[in-house]
């Protein structure tokens, strides 16, 4: 794989967050699924079997939980922006993509959004 397209994927991060436009929606935490794609060269880590040359996904997940769980959000878009900003500043990937999935309405599996930030 070309280093410019190398991606570290973290799928199905379960977060319980207070998200919603109405105050009653934010009164209780709801299950949110977060999927993250971090773009960075992975060859140095793979060739040297060296964690310091990649992103420790356990640290990324723990950091996202600590950052997002205590907050209240009106929009899932705000969750995605804060997650992307944190990952970019903390781990310095070339780019990050964040996909948020939320059970929003009866009769649909989920609603969500995906953002990519360089």
TIVO-2410 file (N, C-alpha, C; in nm, 3 decimals):
# residues 118
REC num residu      c1      c2      c3 atome chaine
REC   1      X   0.084  -0.119   0.000     N      A
REC   1      X   0.000   0.000   0.000    CA      A
REC   1      X   0.088   0.125   0.000     C      A
REC   2      X   0.051   0.220  -0.074     N      A
REC   2      X   0.122   0.347  -0.080    CA      A
REC   2      X   0.111   0.417   0.055     C      A
REC   3      X   0.222   0.471   0.104     N      A
REC   3      X   0.221   0.539   0.234    CA      A
REC   3      X   0.121   0.653   0.240     C      A
REC   4      X   0.091   0.714   0.126     N      A
REC   4      X  -0.004   0.824   0.124    CA      A
REC   4      X  -0.147   0.775   0.147     C      A
REC   5      X  -0.170   0.646   0.131     N      A
REC   5      X  -0.304   0.593   0.152    CA      A
REC   5      X  -0.313   0.498   0.270     C      A
REC   6      X  -0.205   0.484   0.347     N      A
REC   6      X  -0.209   0.399   0.465    CA      A
REC   6      X  -0.310   0.454   0.565     C      A
REC   7      X  -0.385   0.362   0.627     N      A
REC   7      X  -0.490   0.403   0.721    CA      A
REC   7      X  -0.494   0.309   0.839     C      A
REC   8      X  -0.503   0.366   0.956     N      A
REC   8      X  -0.529   0.290   1.079    CA      A
REC   8      X  -0.678   0.307   1.109     C      A
REC   9      X  -0.749   0.198   1.123     N      A
REC   9      X  -0.894   0.201   1.140    CA      A
REC   9      X  -0.933   0.157   1.280     C      A
REC  10      X  -1.024   0.232   1.341     N      A
REC  10      X  -1.080   0.195   1.471    CA      A
REC  10      X  -1.232   0.200   1.453     C      A
REC  11      X  -1.294   0.085   1.457     N      A
REC  11      X  -1.438   0.077   1.427    CA      A
REC  11      X  -1.518   0.036   1.551     C      A
REC  12      X  -1.637   0.094   1.560     N      A
REC  12      X  -1.732   0.052   1.663    CA      A
REC  12      X  -1.699   0.098   1.804     C      A
REC  13      X  -1.638   0.215   1.817     N      A
REC  13      X  -1.612   0.268   1.951    CA      A
REC  13      X  -1.748   0.306   2.012     C      A
REC  14      X  -1.782   0.241   2.119     N      A
REC  14      X  -1.910   0.267   2.185    CA      A
REC  14      X  -1.893   0.375   2.291     C      A
REC  15      X  -1.967   0.482   2.274     N      A
REC  15      X  -1.966   0.592   2.371    CA      A
REC  15      X  -2.109   0.618   2.417     C      A
REC  16      X  -2.126   0.649   2.542     N      A
REC  16      X  -2.255   0.690   2.595    CA      A
REC  16      X  -2.247   0.839   2.621     C      A
REC  17      X  -2.313   0.916   2.532     N      A
REC  17      X  -2.303   1.061   2.535    CA      A
REC  17      X  -2.440   1.125   2.545     C      A
REC  18      X  -2.443   1.244   2.600     N      A
REC  18      X  -2.565   1.324   2.605    CA      A
REC  18      X  -2.567   1.410   2.479     C      A
REC  19      X  -2.649   1.367   2.381     N      A
REC  19      X  -2.655   1.433   2.251    CA      A
REC  19      X  -2.800   1.451   2.211     C      A
REC  20      X  -2.836   1.572   2.168     N      A
REC  20      X  -2.970   1.596   2.116    CA      A
REC  20      X  -3.005   1.743   2.116     C      A
REC  21      X  -3.094   1.779   2.025     N      A
REC  21      X  -3.137   1.919   2.015    CA      A
REC  21      X  -3.224   1.960   2.133     C      A
REC  22      X  -3.309   1.869   2.180     N      A
REC  22      X  -3.399   1.901   2.292    CA      A
REC  22      X  -3.331   1.867   2.425     C      A
REC  23      X  -3.358   1.949   2.526     N      A
REC  23      X  -3.300   1.926   2.660    CA      A
REC  23      X  -3.335   1.787   2.710     C      A
REC  24      X  -3.458   1.741   2.684     N      A
REC  24      X  -3.499   1.607   2.731    CA      A
REC  24      X  -3.415   1.497   2.664     C      A
REC  25      X  -3.369   1.524   2.542     N      A
REC  25      X  -3.284   1.428   2.471    CA      A
REC  25      X  -3.146   1.422   2.534     C      A
REC  26      X  -3.101   1.535   2.588     N      A
REC  26      X  -2.969   1.541   2.651    CA      A
REC  26      X  -2.972   1.503   2.799     C      A
REC  27      X  -3.089   1.474   2.851     N      A
REC  27      X  -3.101   1.442   2.993    CA      A
REC  27      X  -3.033   1.309   3.028     C      A
REC  28      X  -3.031   1.217   2.932     N      A
REC  28      X  -2.972   1.085   2.956    CA      A
REC  28      X  -2.874   1.053   2.844     C      A
REC  29      X  -2.771   0.982   2.880     N      A
REC  29      X  -2.671   0.941   2.780    CA      A
REC  29      X  -2.733   0.842   2.681     C      A
REC  30      X  -2.695   0.858   2.556     N      A
REC  30      X  -2.738   0.768   2.449    CA      A
REC  30      X  -2.616   0.699   2.391     C      A
REC  31      X  -2.639   0.580   2.335     N      A
REC  31      X  -2.530   0.507   2.271    CA      A
REC  31      X  -2.498   0.570   2.137     C      A
REC  32      X  -2.373   0.604   2.121     N      A
REC  32      X  -2.319   0.658   1.996    CA      A
REC  32      X  -2.208   0.565   1.951     C      A
REC  33      X  -2.205   0.536   1.823     N      A
REC  33      X  -2.094   0.458   1.769    CA      A
REC  33      X  -2.003   0.552   1.692     C      A
REC  34      X  -1.876   0.542   1.721     N      A
REC  34      X  -1.775   0.626   1.657    CA      A
REC  34      X  -1.681   0.536   1.579     C      A
REC  35      X  -1.658   0.569   1.454     N      A
REC  35      X  -1.561   0.498   1.370    CA      A
REC  35      X  -1.458   0.600   1.325     C      A
REC  36      X  -1.332   0.564   1.337     N      A
REC  36      X  -1.223   0.657   1.311    CA      A
REC  36      X  -1.126   0.597   1.211     C      A
REC  37      X  -1.085   0.678   1.115     N      A
REC  37      X  -0.979   0.641   1.021    CA      A
REC  37      X  -0.869   0.745   1.034     C      A
REC  38      X  -0.750   0.699   1.066     N      A
REC  38      X  -0.634   0.788   1.081    CA      A
REC  38      X  -0.538   0.758   0.967     C      A
REC  39      X  -0.505   0.861   0.889     N      A
REC  39      X  -0.415   0.845   0.776    CA      A
REC  39      X  -0.273   0.883   0.817     C      A
REC  40      X  -0.183   0.785   0.803     N      A
REC  40      X  -0.044   0.807   0.837    CA      A
REC  40      X   0.039   0.696   0.773     C      A
REC  41      X   0.170   0.716   0.755     N      A
REC  41      X   0.253   0.610   0.699    CA      A
REC  41      X   0.266   0.496   0.801     C      A
REC  42      X   0.230   0.376   0.760     N      A
REC  42      X   0.235   0.261   0.851    CA      A
REC  42      X   0.357   0.171   0.826     C      A
REC  43      X   0.428   0.193   0.717     N      A
REC  43      X   0.545   0.109   0.686    CA      A
REC  43      X   0.652   0.112   0.796     C      A
REC  44      X   0.687   0.228   0.851     N      A
REC  44      X   0.790   0.227   0.955    CA      A
REC  44      X   0.753   0.140   1.075     C      A
REC  45      X   0.628   0.144   1.116     N      A
REC  45      X   0.584   0.061   1.229    CA      A
REC  45      X   0.586  -0.086   1.190     C      A
REC  46      X   0.535  -0.116   1.071     N      A
REC  46      X   0.528  -0.255   1.027    CA      A
REC  46      X   0.665  -0.317   1.003     C      A
REC  47      X   0.753  -0.242   0.941     N      A
REC  47      X   0.887  -0.295   0.911    CA      A
REC  47      X   0.971  -0.316   1.036     C      A
REC  48      X   0.949  -0.232   1.137     N      A
REC  48      X   1.029  -0.239   1.259    CA      A
REC  48      X   0.954  -0.300   1.377     C      A
REC  49      X   0.826  -0.337   1.357     N      A
REC  49      X   0.743  -0.391   1.465    CA      A
REC  49      X   0.750  -0.300   1.587     C      A
REC  50      X   0.729  -0.168   1.561     N      A
REC  50      X   0.755  -0.066   1.662    CA      A
REC  50      X   0.631   0.022   1.684     C      A
REC  51      X   0.569   0.009   1.800     N      A
REC  51      X   0.449   0.086   1.833    CA      A
REC  51      X   0.474   0.236   1.831     C      A
REC  52      X   0.594   0.279   1.864     N      A
REC  52      X   0.623   0.422   1.868    CA      A
REC  52      X   0.618   0.488   1.730     C      A
REC  53      X   0.614   0.409   1.624     N      A
REC  53      X   0.611   0.462   1.488    CA      A
REC  53      X   0.471   0.461   1.429     C      A
REC  54      X   0.371   0.440   1.513     N      A
REC  54      X   0.232   0.441   1.470    CA      A
REC  54      X   0.148   0.510   1.577     C      A
REC  55      X   0.019   0.494   1.571     N      A
REC  55      X  -0.071   0.550   1.671    CA      A
REC  55      X  -0.124   0.435   1.756     C      A
REC  56      X  -0.108   0.448   1.886     N      A
REC  56      X  -0.160   0.349   1.980    CA      A
REC  56      X  -0.312   0.365   1.986     C      A
REC  57      X  -0.385   0.274   1.923     N      A
REC  57      X  -0.531   0.292   1.916    CA      A
REC  57      X  -0.597   0.280   2.052     C      A
REC  58      X  -0.538   0.207   2.145     N      A
REC  58      X  -0.595   0.202   2.281    CA      A
REC  58      X  -0.588   0.340   2.346     C      A
REC  59      X  -0.477   0.410   2.327     N      A
REC  59      X  -0.463   0.546   2.382    CA      A
REC  59      X  -0.559   0.642   2.312     C      A
REC  60      X  -0.578   0.626   2.182     N      A
REC  60      X  -0.671   0.713   2.109    CA      A
REC  60      X  -0.814   0.694   2.159     C      A
REC  61      X  -0.856   0.570   2.177     N      A
REC  61      X  -0.992   0.542   2.225    CA      A
REC  61      X  -1.011   0.595   2.367     C      A
REC  62      X  -0.915   0.571   2.454     N      A
REC  62      X  -0.926   0.619   2.592    CA      A
REC  62      X  -0.931   0.772   2.595     C      A
REC  63      X  -0.850   0.836   2.513     N      A
REC  63      X  -0.852   0.982   2.508    CA      A
REC  63      X  -0.986   1.037   2.459     C      A
REC  64      X  -1.044   0.973   2.358     N      A
REC  64      X  -1.175   1.015   2.309    CA      A
REC  64      X  -1.282   0.999   2.417     C      A
REC  65      X  -1.277   0.888   2.490     N      A
REC  65      X  -1.375   0.866   2.598    CA      A
REC  65      X  -1.362   0.974   2.705     C      A
REC  66      X  -1.241   1.002   2.746     N      A
REC  66      X  -1.219   1.104   2.850    CA      A
REC  66      X  -1.263   1.242   2.804     C      A
REC  67      X  -1.240   1.272   2.678     N      A
REC  67      X  -1.275   1.403   2.624    CA      A
REC  67      X  -1.427   1.419   2.607     C      A
REC  68      X  -1.492   1.321   2.549     N      A
REC  68      X  -1.631   1.338   2.505    CA      A
REC  68      X  -1.737   1.301   2.608     C      A
REC  69      X  -1.711   1.201   2.690     N      A
REC  69      X  -1.814   1.149   2.780    CA      A
REC  69      X  -1.870   1.253   2.878     C      A
REC  70      X  -1.791   1.340   2.935     N      A
REC  70      X  -1.847   1.434   3.033    CA      A
REC  70      X  -1.931   1.547   2.972     C      A
REC  71      X  -1.926   1.566   2.842     N      A
REC  71      X  -1.988   1.682   2.779    CA      A
REC  71      X  -2.131   1.656   2.736     C      A
REC  72      X  -2.204   1.766   2.711     N      A
REC  72      X  -2.336   1.762   2.648    CA      A
REC  72      X  -2.325   1.827   2.511     C      A
REC  73      X  -2.389   1.765   2.413     N      A
REC  73      X  -2.386   1.815   2.276    CA      A
REC  73      X  -2.526   1.829   2.221     C      A
REC  74      X  -2.550   1.931   2.143     N      A
REC  74      X  -2.676   1.942   2.069    CA      A
REC  74      X  -2.671   1.856   1.944     C      A
REC  75      X  -2.557   1.858   1.876     N      A
REC  75      X  -2.545   1.791   1.747    CA      A
REC  75      X  -2.434   1.687   1.748     C      A
REC  76      X  -2.460   1.576   1.680     N      A
REC  76      X  -2.356   1.475   1.661    CA      A
REC  76      X  -2.242   1.532   1.578     C      A
REC  77      X  -2.270   1.631   1.493     N      A
REC  77      X  -2.165   1.697   1.417    CA      A
REC  77      X  -2.060   1.759   1.510     C      A
REC  78      X  -2.105   1.811   1.623     N      A
REC  78      X  -2.012   1.869   1.721    CA      A
REC  78      X  -1.924   1.760   1.783     C      A
REC  79      X  -1.982   1.644   1.806     N      A
REC  79      X  -1.905   1.530   1.858    CA      A
REC  79      X  -1.795   1.494   1.757     C      A
REC  80      X  -1.833   1.485   1.630     N      A
REC  80      X  -1.737   1.449   1.525    CA      A
REC  80      X  -1.624   1.552   1.516     C      A
REC  81      X  -1.659   1.680   1.519     N      A
REC  81      X  -1.557   1.786   1.510    CA      A
REC  81      X  -1.460   1.781   1.627     C      A
REC  82      X  -1.513   1.764   1.748     N      A
REC  82      X  -1.425   1.760   1.866    CA      A
REC  82      X  -1.336   1.636   1.864     C      A
REC  83      X  -1.392   1.523   1.819     N      A
REC  83      X  -1.312   1.401   1.809    CA      A
REC  83      X  -1.200   1.419   1.708     C      A
REC  84      X  -1.232   1.472   1.590     N      A
REC  84      X  -1.131   1.492   1.487    CA      A
REC  84      X  -1.022   1.589   1.533     C      A
REC  85      X  -1.063   1.698   1.595     N      A
REC  85      X  -0.968   1.798   1.644    CA      A
REC  85      X  -0.872   1.736   1.747     C      A
REC  86      X  -0.928   1.659   1.840     N      A
REC  86      X  -0.845   1.594   1.942    CA      A
REC  86      X  -0.743   1.500   1.877     C      A
REC  87      X  -0.790   1.414   1.787     N      A
REC  87      X  -0.701   1.316   1.725    CA      A
REC  87      X  -0.591   1.383   1.643     C      A
REC  88      X  -0.625   1.489   1.571     N      A
REC  88      X  -0.526   1.560   1.492    CA      A
REC  88      X  -0.419   1.625   1.580     C      A
REC  89      X  -0.462   1.689   1.688     N      A
REC  89      X  -0.367   1.757   1.776    CA      A
REC  89      X  -0.283   1.660   1.857     C      A
REC  90      X  -0.345   1.554   1.907     N      A
REC  90      X  -0.276   1.460   1.996    CA      A
REC  90      X  -0.182   1.365   1.921     C      A
REC  91      X  -0.228   1.312   1.806     N      A
REC  91      X  -0.154   1.204   1.740    CA      A
REC  91      X  -0.090   1.244   1.607     C      A
REC  92      X  -0.125   1.361   1.556     N      A
REC  92      X  -0.063   1.418   1.436    CA      A
REC  92      X  -0.069   1.328   1.311     C      A
REC  93      X  -0.184   1.266   1.281     N      A
REC  93      X  -0.194   1.194   1.154    CA      A
REC  93      X  -0.202   1.295   1.038     C      A
REC  94      X  -0.186   1.247   0.916     N      A
REC  94      X  -0.200   1.336   0.799    CA      A
REC  94      X  -0.343   1.387   0.787     C      A
REC  95      X  -0.437   1.298   0.819     N      A
REC  95      X  -0.579   1.333   0.815    CA      A
REC  95      X  -0.655   1.236   0.903     C      A
REC  96      X  -0.775   1.275   0.939     N      A
REC  96      X  -0.861   1.188   1.020    CA      A
REC  96      X  -1.002   1.194   0.962     C      A
REC  97      X  -1.067   1.078   0.959     N      A
REC  97      X  -1.207   1.070   0.922    CA      A
REC  97      X  -1.282   1.015   1.042     C      A
REC  98      X  -1.393   1.081   1.076     N      A
REC  98      X  -1.476   1.038   1.188    CA      A
REC  98      X  -1.617   1.013   1.136     C      A
REC  99      X  -1.668   0.894   1.161     N      A
REC  99      X  -1.804   0.859   1.126    CA      A
REC  99      X  -1.881   0.839   1.257     C      A
REC 100      X  -1.990   0.912   1.273     N      A
REC 100      X  -2.075   0.902   1.391    CA      A
REC 100      X  -2.204   0.832   1.351     C      A
REC 101      X  -2.245   0.733   1.431     N      A
REC 101      X  -2.373   0.666   1.410    CA      A
REC 101      X  -2.455   0.679   1.537     C      A
REC 102      X  -2.581   0.718   1.521     N      A
REC 102      X  -2.671   0.736   1.635    CA      A
REC 102      X  -2.807   0.678   1.600     C      A
REC 103      X  -2.866   0.605   1.691     N      A
REC 103      X  -3.004   0.560   1.672    CA      A
REC 103      X  -3.092   0.682   1.694     C      A
REC 104      X  -3.141   0.738   1.585     N      A
REC 104      X  -3.208   0.867   1.595    CA      A
REC 104      X  -3.360   0.857   1.593     C      A
REC 105      X  -3.413   0.766   1.515     N      A
REC 105      X  -3.557   0.758   1.496    CA      A
REC 105      X  -3.601   0.613   1.491     C      A
REC 106      X  -3.722   0.585   1.536     N      A
REC 106      X  -3.775   0.450   1.519    CA      A
REC 106      X  -3.785   0.418   1.369     C      A
REC 107      X  -3.755   0.294   1.335     N      A
REC 107      X  -3.768   0.251   1.197    CA      A
REC 107      X  -3.645   0.269   1.111     C      A
REC 108      X  -3.537   0.325   1.167     N      A
REC 108      X  -3.411   0.332   1.093    CA      A
REC 108      X  -3.301   0.271   1.180     C      A
REC 109      X  -3.201   0.213   1.116     N      A
REC 109      X  -3.090   0.157   1.192    CA      A
REC 109      X  -3.012   0.266   1.264     C      A
REC 110      X  -2.977   0.370   1.190     N      A
REC 110      X  -2.902   0.480   1.248    CA      A
REC 110      X  -2.903   0.600   1.154     C      A
REC 111      X  -2.873   0.713   1.211     N      A
REC 111      X  -2.844   0.834   1.135    CA      A
REC 111      X  -2.705   0.878   1.176     C      A
REC 112      X  -2.640   0.951   1.091     N      A
REC 112      X  -2.506   0.993   1.128    CA      A
REC 112      X  -2.444   1.084   1.028     C      A
REC 113      X  -2.315   1.105   1.044     N      A
REC 113      X  -2.239   1.188   0.953    CA      A
REC 113      X  -2.095   1.144   0.955     C      A
REC 114      X  -2.026   1.182   0.849     N      A
REC 114      X  -1.885   1.150   0.836    CA      A
REC 114      X  -1.814   1.278   0.797     C      A
REC 115      X  -1.706   1.307   0.867     N      A
REC 115      X  -1.623   1.423   0.832    CA      A
REC 115      X  -1.480   1.376   0.811     C      A
REC 116      X  -1.407   1.447   0.728     N      A
REC 116      X  -1.264   1.422   0.709    CA      A
REC 116      X  -1.194   1.555   0.726     C      A
REC 117      X  -1.092   1.554   0.810     N      A
REC 117      X  -1.016   1.675   0.835    CA      A
REC 117      X  -0.868   1.647   0.813     C      A
REC 118      X  -0.802   1.731   0.731     N      A
REC 118      X  -0.656   1.714   0.708    CA      A
REC 118      X  -0.576   1.772   0.824     C      A
***
